[in-house]
Amino acid sequence: MRRIFLVLALSLSLSGCATIQAIETAFQLGTASIANPVTKDRLNQMESAIILVFAGLNAWKQSCQQGLIPADCRNQIAEVQVYTRQIPPYLSQLRAFVKNNDQVNATVVFNNITNLVGTVKSQAAARGVTIGS
């Protein structure tokens, strides 16, 4: 009974948090294109959204480590980490492309990161963890 309460509390805190709404706002930017270039502002919004996604995933991981959620959460987190580990190198590349105003490569990397974050959110949601809406 205690675990159910804690899982419910965790779910409500993650989904109800006002800062999580920033994830949705940041990724409503859509994909980048030549007509919709990657600017420093869009890069900053992307980084802010990624920080929030990782914060939600860290809360999931901490709940798992503390035994507050079912034991199979370790395998679930490992499956999601396959995608999250790809984000930091892409983000470094994106920063360099935006700094050098290489819009073609920045667009490709921006869209890759957007797809990865979408995959992370959907994988987490499939396992009962809401990150954003």
Contacts in CASP RR format, 6 or more apart in sequence:
PFRMAT RR
TARGET T0000
AUTHOR 0000-0000-0000
METHOD contacts of the structure
MODEL  1
MRRIFLVLALSLSLSGCATIQAIETAFQLGTASIANPVTKDRLNQMESAI
ILVFAGLNAWKQSCQQGLIPADCRNQIAEVQVYTRQIPPYLSQLRAFVKN
NDQVNATVVFNNITNLVGTVKSQAAARGVTIGS
3 67 0 8 1.000
3 68 0 8 1.000
3 69 0 8 1.000
3 70 0 8 1.000
6 63 0 8 1.000
6 68 0 8 1.000
6 69 0 8 1.000
7 63 0 8 1.000
7 68 0 8 1.000
7 69 0 8 1.000
10 59 0 8 1.000
10 60 0 8 1.000
10 63 0 8 1.000
10 68 0 8 1.000
10 69 0 8 1.000
11 128 0 8 1.000
11 129 0 8 1.000
11 130 0 8 1.000
13 59 0 8 1.000
14 20 0 8 1.000
14 56 0 8 1.000
14 59 0 8 1.000
14 60 0 8 1.000
14 129 0 8 1.000
14 130 0 8 1.000
14 131 0 8 1.000
14 132 0 8 1.000
15 130 0 8 1.000
15 132 0 8 1.000
15 133 0 8 1.000
19 52 0 8 1.000
20 52 0 8 1.000
20 56 0 8 1.000
20 131 0 8 1.000
20 132 0 8 1.000
20 133 0 8 1.000
21 132 0 8 1.000
21 133 0 8 1.000
22 48 0 8 1.000
22 49 0 8 1.000
22 52 0 8 1.000
23 49 0 8 1.000
23 52 0 8 1.000
23 53 0 8 1.000
23 121 0 8 1.000
23 131 0 8 1.000
23 132 0 8 1.000
24 132 0 8 1.000
24 133 0 8 1.000
25 45 0 8 1.000
26 45 0 8 1.000
26 46 0 8 1.000
26 48 0 8 1.000
26 49 0 8 1.000
26 52 0 8 1.000
27 49 0 8 1.000
27 114 0 8 1.000
27 117 0 8 1.000
27 118 0 8 1.000
29 42 0 8 1.000
29 45 0 8 1.000
29 46 0 8 1.000
30 36 0 8 1.000
30 114 0 8 1.000
31 110 0 8 1.000
31 111 0 8 1.000
31 114 0 8 1.000
32 38 0 8 1.000
32 42 0 8 1.000
32 106 0 8 1.000
32 107 0 8 1.000
32 110 0 8 1.000
32 111 0 8 1.000
32 114 0 8 1.000
33 107 0 8 1.000
34 103 0 8 1.000
34 104 0 8 1.000
34 107 0 8 1.000
37 103 0 8 1.000
37 106 0 8 1.000
37 107 0 8 1.000
38 94 0 8 1.000
38 97 0 8 1.000
38 98 0 8 1.000
38 103 0 8 1.000
38 106 0 8 1.000
38 107 0 8 1.000
38 110 0 8 1.000
39 98 0 8 1.000
40 98 0 8 1.000
42 110 0 8 1.000
43 94 0 8 1.000
43 95 0 8 1.000
43 98 0 8 1.000
46 91 0 8 1.000
46 94 0 8 1.000
46 110 0 8 1.000
46 113 0 8 1.000
46 114 0 8 1.000
47 91 0 8 1.000
49 117 0 8 1.000
50 87 0 8 1.000
50 91 0 8 1.000
50 113 0 8 1.000
50 117 0 8 1.000
53 117 0 8 1.000
53 120 0 8 1.000
53 121 0 8 1.000
53 131 0 8 1.000
54 84 0 8 1.000
56 129 0 8 1.000
56 131 0 8 1.000
57 77 0 8 1.000
57 80 0 8 1.000
57 84 0 8 1.000
57 120 0 8 1.000
57 124 0 8 1.000
57 131 0 8 1.000
60 69 0 8 1.000
60 73 0 8 1.000
60 77 0 8 1.000
60 124 0 8 1.000
60 129 0 8 1.000
61 77 0 8 1.000
63 69 0 8 1.000
63 73 0 8 1.000
64 73 0 8 1.000
64 74 0 8 1.000
64 77 0 8 1.000
73 127 0 8 1.000
76 127 0 8 1.000
79 123 0 8 1.000
80 120 0 8 1.000
80 123 0 8 1.000
80 124 0 8 1.000
80 127 0 8 1.000
83 116 0 8 1.000
83 119 0 8 1.000
83 120 0 8 1.000
83 123 0 8 1.000
84 116 0 8 1.000
84 120 0 8 1.000
86 116 0 8 1.000
87 113 0 8 1.000
87 116 0 8 1.000
87 117 0 8 1.000
90 109 0 8 1.000
90 112 0 8 1.000
90 113 0 8 1.000
90 116 0 8 1.000
91 113 0 8 1.000
93 105 0 8 1.000
93 109 0 8 1.000
94 106 0 8 1.000
94 109 0 8 1.000
94 110 0 8 1.000
94 113 0 8 1.000
96 102 0 8 1.000
97 103 0 8 1.000
97 105 0 8 1.000
97 106 0 8 1.000
97 109 0 8 1.000
98 106 0 8 1.000
120 131 0 8 1.000
121 131 0 8 1.000
121 132 0 8 1.000
124 130 0 8 1.000
124 131 0 8 1.000
125 131 0 8 1.000
END
